[in-house]
Amino acid sequence: MEFMGKKLEDIIVTLPYKDGTSLECGVYSYFEVNNRKYFALLPLKGEKKLDFSHSYMLYEVEEDEENNPIVLYIEDDLEYAIAAQYFSDQLEKK
């Protein structure tokens, strides 16, 4: 699967935390709901290996003018619930 011409397995997202630390994640899935785009992220262990021992993290994603992903925190609880339900339904189908 791809996001704007980039293979999902090649996309690494660095999530910064308020305490100054960060977490490198890989993209498990990309999906769209209600005209919004989302990534389901998992932390990385080793080189580009998704760590399935953690829970999925959902983030909205947009692209910049060069088609690079911009990951956004989902602040609205209802929007998060809709995205999470869609993602959960997709996992059940796999």
C-alpha angles and dihedrals in degrees: 000000000000140000114209092334095314122112111243092229089059095054116095119186121199111206112203119210128208092247091063096257124114140201126218113220138182126218113254096176143001120205143158129227126175092350092306125114124224141186124209104211134196127188116258124241118192117343111342095327117138114231105226092183088082130069120261116260118213122212134169113243133204130172130238125225090279092051093252115145120254110199117212131192112243103236100174112084094208092050090050091049092051092048092045093050092049091049092047090051090051092051090053090054093055 
